[in-house]
Amino acid sequence: MAIAMAFTAPAHAQTAEAETLFREAKRLMKTGKIADACDKFDASDRLEPTAGTELNLADCREKNGQLATAWAMFLKAAAAAKRADNDGKREAEARRRAAALEPKLSYLTISVPEASRVEGLVIKRNGTAIDRALWDQRVPVDPDEYTIEGDAPGFEPWSTSVVVKTKPRTIEVPVLVSRPAAKRGAVPGRSATEPTVGEAADARAASDGAGARELSPAAPPSRFTGRRKLALVIAAVGVGAAGTSLGFGLQARHVEDQANAICPDAACSDAHAVDLNRTARRNALIANVGLATAGAAVIGAVVLWFTGSPRSEGGVSIAPVLGSRSAGISLGRLF
């Protein structure tokens, strides 16, 4: 009973993974997603090649317009049917479909003349190397655009593109252009790393020039180092902050005088006087913040100026100074 079931079992995918992919491919075919279905059939066939899966994959490729791929797959399915189960019905169907496609095939020939066949030449079609046995052969291809490349050691690479539709196309690989020699004026028999007489003279001249440059006095360093330039920028910011602080301070004093004129008493209920007093306090706060910012900027600028002096003029020591009523920094030059 088990033997009878083995002979009557479906000829497509058998394993769980391959069967899952096969069923998904059939579902995609029914919904019109041909390209996706072909990918699933292909994955199922890679997991477990069978004549049934290959027949379905060939049919899918034909529906997707990949006639050359479908033609080759029908022939593969016919061979698989004959080899595996001697399934005459599937073999005959596969060969019939392949014969029906053959007159519709498009062909591409990559011609490589003898003059172009340099040592190490590799010909590629869409990035895949073409076997030398297929050079000068008319090969069925799917209608598409193809990039043909030629490359060999010591030669400039070559490439071109061709669009194949229905008519056969031929691409001829030209004679590749040699790359320039790595060493011009190379002497036969001399090591590639051994310098020529001219190269040795040039090297000595360059060495002498380097020695002369080392003996020449160095230019004095610029007093305006990068740190000192930054100090000037920060000082300018501090001056701007001080000006802003002064403006807001004067405005606060003026508004406060207006409020006191309207309501000199400490307890005041006049709305306008209260609003003026609030404005005065806000302006005074801005003035105080601006003054603090200006002070910090000036201190930072002074520190950057002294620490940014050229090295040839000696270093700078910086130390904090703390007193009962003051705080600051002490700057000193190291000699």
Secondary structure, DSSP 8 states (H G I E B T S, - for coil): -HHHHHHHS-SS--SHHHHHHHHHHHHHHHTT-HHHHHHHHHHHHHHS--HHHHHHHHHHHHHTT-HHHHHHHHHHHHHHHHHHT--HHHHHHHHHHHHHHGGG-EEEEEE--GGG--TT-EEEETTEE--GGGTT-EEEE-SEEEEEEEE-TTB--EEEEEEESSS-EEEE-----B---SSTT--TTS-TTS--HHHHHHHHHHHHHHHHHHHS------SS-HHHHHHHHHHHHHHHHHHHHHHHHHHHHHHHHHHHHH--SSS---HHHHHHHHHHHHHHHHHHHHHHHHHHHHHHHHHHHHHTS-GGG-EEEEEEEE-SS-EEEEEEEE-
